[in-house]
Amino acid sequence: MKIKSLLTAMLLLVCVAACRSAQAQAPQDPVDETNLETQLFLIVGTNQDVDDAKMPAALEPVVKQLRAALPFKNYRLAATLINRVKNQGRLTLSWIGGPLASPTGAATNVTPSFSQFNVREVRLTRNAENQPMVQMLGFNFGARIPIQTPGAIAANGAVAPAVAYENTGVSTDISMRESDPVIVGTLNIGPSGDAIILVVSAKRTTK
């Protein structure tokens, strides 16, 4: 019986060793190294009598759509933000200043505006027609804008202006076809009626 038990134990050891060796030699799933290039366009819509600035060719369909849907006379490209993000990765940008200026002119070097762009996850997927799509989950664009208001009256009768920061922005989840720019939303930026139109696109990159 002892010899039989010893043989059984040895056989188990051989089986365990063989299984571990097979697992070590099994091919591993390839790591997804796909990267995407994202582009965020900030377009200003205005009713002021100014000439339209030339838009990139990729934005021409978007501008045509804007002219049909929004009552602005002119459009100009205020900024383009290009970034690289890994598939299923996140993206966070913060900067000082930008096109979301204060409507009361309170934005200065001392009291600048602060802007931020975040995407919780950027990932490749496919729609019901099996077409490649890009999802942006937790898309958020916003800014803190200084607003100047009358302050307290000093002893000499002078009025010291007060500056308070107000938050503005948009948050959503979106899907889009690769390389096709889509309109995310609009933000009013003052009593003039001007607005910032957010346009975003994304595509795979091998560089």
C-alpha positions as CSV (number, residue, x, y, z in Angstrom):
1,M,0.0,0.0,0.0
2,K,2.8,2.4,0.9
3,I,4.4,1.8,-2.6
4,K,1.1,2.4,-4.3
5,S,0.5,5.6,-2.4
6,L,4.1,6.7,-3.2
7,L,3.5,6.1,-6.9
8,T,0.2,8.0,-6.8
9,A,1.9,11.0,-5.1
10,M,4.7,11.0,-7.7
11,L,2.2,10.8,-10.5
12,L,0.3,13.8,-9.1
13,L,3.6,15.8,-8.9
14,V,4.4,14.9,-12.5
15,C,0.9,16.1,-13.6
16,V,1.2,19.4,-11.7
17,A,4.6,20.1,-13.2
18,A,3.4,19.3,-16.7
19,C,0.4,21.6,-16.3
20,R,2.5,24.5,-15.0
21,S,4.9,24.0,-17.9
22,A,2.0,24.0,-20.4
23,Q,0.6,27.2,-18.9
24,A,4.0,28.9,-19.0
25,Q,4.4,28.0,-22.7
26,A,0.9,29.0,-23.7
27,P,0.8,32.2,-25.8
28,Q,-0.4,35.3,-24.0
29,D,-3.1,37.5,-25.4
30,P,-1.5,40.5,-27.3
31,V,-1.6,43.8,-25.4
32,D,-3.8,46.4,-27.1
33,E,-1.4,49.2,-28.1
34,T,-3.9,51.0,-30.2
35,N,-3.7,54.8,-29.8
36,L,-6.1,57.5,-31.0
37,E,-5.6,61.1,-32.0
38,T,-8.3,63.3,-30.6
39,Q,-9.1,66.8,-31.9
40,L,-11.2,69.3,-30.0
41,F,-12.2,72.4,-32.1
42,L,-13.5,75.5,-30.4
43,I,-15.5,77.5,-32.9
44,V,-16.9,81.0,-32.1
45,G,-20.3,81.9,-33.5
46,T,-21.0,85.6,-33.6
47,N,-23.5,88.1,-35.1
48,Q,-20.9,90.8,-35.3
49,D,-20.0,92.1,-38.8
50,V,-16.7,90.4,-39.2
51,D,-15.4,88.2,-42.0
52,D,-15.4,84.5,-41.5
53,A,-11.9,83.1,-40.9
54,K,-10.9,80.2,-43.2
55,M,-11.8,76.9,-41.7
56,P,-10.0,73.6,-42.1
57,A,-11.4,71.4,-44.9
58,A,-12.4,68.8,-42.3
59,L,-14.8,71.3,-40.6
60,E,-16.6,72.5,-43.7
61,P,-19.5,70.0,-43.3
62,V,-19.8,71.1,-39.6
63,V,-19.9,74.8,-40.5
64,K,-22.6,74.0,-43.1
65,Q,-24.6,72.2,-40.5
66,L,-24.1,75.1,-38.1
67,R,-25.3,77.7,-40.6
68,A,-28.5,75.6,-41.1
69,A,-29.2,75.2,-37.4
70,L,-27.9,78.3,-35.6
71,P,-28.6,82.0,-36.3
72,F,-25.1,83.3,-36.3
73,K,-23.7,85.4,-39.1
74,N,-20.1,84.4,-38.9
75,Y,-17.9,81.6,-37.6
76,R,-14.2,81.5,-36.8
77,L,-11.9,78.8,-35.4
78,A,-10.7,80.0,-32.0
79,A,-8.6,77.0,-31.0
80,T,-7.6,73.4,-31.9
81,L,-6.5,71.0,-29.2
82,I,-4.8,67.8,-30.5
83,N,-4.0,65.0,-28.1
84,R,-3.0,61.3,-28.2
85,V,-4.7,58.8,-25.9
86,K,-4.5,55.0,-25.7
87,N,-7.6,52.9,-26.5
88,Q,-9.7,52.6,-23.3
89,G,-7.5,55.4,-21.8
90,R,-8.5,58.7,-20.3
91,L,-7.6,62.3,-21.2
92,T,-7.3,65.4,-19.0
93,L,-6.2,68.9,-20.0
94,S,-6.2,72.2,-18.1
95,W,-5.0,75.6,-19.2
96,I,-5.2,79.3,-18.4
97,G,-7.0,81.7,-20.7
98,G,-8.6,80.8,-24.0
99,P,-11.6,81.7,-26.1
100,L,-14.1,81.6,-23.1
101,A,-13.3,85.2,-22.2
102,S,-15.2,87.2,-19.5
103,P,-18.2,89.1,-21.0
104,T,-17.4,92.0,-18.7
105,G,-13.7,92.2,-19.5
106,A,-12.7,91.0,-16.1
107,A,-10.2,88.4,-17.4
108,T,-6.7,89.8,-17.0
109,N,-3.3,88.5,-16.0
110,V,-4.3,88.9,-12.4
111,T,-7.8,87.3,-12.8
112,P,-7.5,85.0,-15.8
113,S,-10.0,82.4,-17.0
114,F,-9.4,78.7,-16.4
115,S,-10.4,76.0,-18.9
116,Q,-10.5,72.2,-18.6
117,F,-11.2,69.3,-21.0
118,N,-11.7,65.8,-19.6
119,V,-12.7,62.4,-21.0
120,R,-13.1,59.6,-18.5
121,E,-12.6,56.9,-21.2
122,V,-11.9,56.9,-25.0
123,R,-12.5,53.6,-26.6
124,L,-13.0,51.9,-30.0
125,T,-16.2,50.0,-30.6
126,R,-18.6,49.0,-33.4
127,N,-22.2,50.0,-34.0
128,A,-25.1,47.7,-35.1
129,E,-23.9,47.9,-38.7
130,N,-20.4,46.7,-37.6
131,Q,-18.9,50.1,-38.5
132,P,-15.9,51.3,-36.4
133,M,-16.9,53.9,-33.9
134,V,-15.2,55.9,-31.1
135,Q,-16.9,56.4,-27.8
136,M,-16.0,59.2,-25.4
137,L,-17.5,58.5,-22.0
138,G,-17.5,61.2,-19.4
139,F,-16.8,64.0,-21.9
140,N,-16.5,67.3,-20.0
141,F,-15.5,70.7,-21.2
142,G,-15.7,73.7,-18.8
143,A,-14.2,77.0,-17.7
144,R,-14.2,79.2,-14.7
145,I,-14.7,82.8,-15.9
146,P,-14.1,86.0,-13.9
147,I,-17.2,88.2,-13.7
148,Q,-16.7,91.8,-12.6
149,T,-19.4,93.4,-10.4
150,P,-19.6,96.7,-8.4
151,G,-18.0,96.3,-5.1
152,A,-18.2,98.1,-1.8
153,I,-18.0,101.9,-1.7
154,A,-14.7,103.1,-0.1
155,A,-14.5,106.0,2.4
156,N,-13.5,108.4,-0.4
157,G,-16.6,107.5,-2.4
158,A,-14.7,105.3,-4.9
159,V,-16.3,101.9,-5.9
160,A,-13.8,99.0,-5.9
161,P,-14.9,96.4,-8.4
162,A,-15.3,92.8,-7.2
163,V,-14.5,89.8,-9.3
164,A,-16.2,86.4,-8.8
165,Y,-15.6,83.3,-10.8
166,E,-18.6,81.5,-12.5
167,N,-18.5,78.0,-13.9
168,T,-19.7,77.2,-17.4
169,G,-19.4,74.0,-19.4
170,V,-21.0,70.9,-20.8
171,S,-20.8,67.2,-19.8
172,T,-22.1,64.2,-21.8
173,D,-21.3,60.8,-23.3
174,I,-20.9,60.7,-27.1
175,S,-20.2,58.2,-30.0
176,M,-18.9,59.1,-33.4
177,R,-17.5,57.6,-36.5
178,E,-13.7,57.6,-36.8
179,S,-12.3,60.8,-38.3
180,D,-15.8,62.4,-38.6
181,P,-16.0,65.7,-36.6
182,V,-19.3,66.0,-34.6
183,I,-20.9,68.9,-32.7
184,V,-20.9,68.3,-29.0
185,G,-22.7,71.4,-27.8
186,T,-22.7,75.2,-27.5
187,L,-21.8,77.6,-24.7
188,N,-23.0,81.2,-24.5
189,I,-20.2,83.6,-23.6
190,G,-21.8,86.9,-23.0
191,P,-24.5,89.5,-23.6
192,S,-23.3,90.0,-27.1
193,G,-24.9,86.6,-28.0
194,D,-21.7,85.1,-29.1
195,A,-21.2,81.4,-28.4
196,I,-18.5,78.7,-28.4
197,I,-19.4,75.6,-30.4
198,L,-17.5,72.4,-29.3
199,V,-16.6,70.0,-32.1
200,V,-14.6,66.8,-31.6
201,S,-13.2,64.0,-33.7
202,A,-11.0,61.0,-33.1
203,K,-9.1,58.5,-35.2
204,R,-6.6,55.7,-34.8
205,T,-3.0,56.5,-35.3
206,T,0.0,54.3,-35.9
207,K,2.7,57.0,-35.3
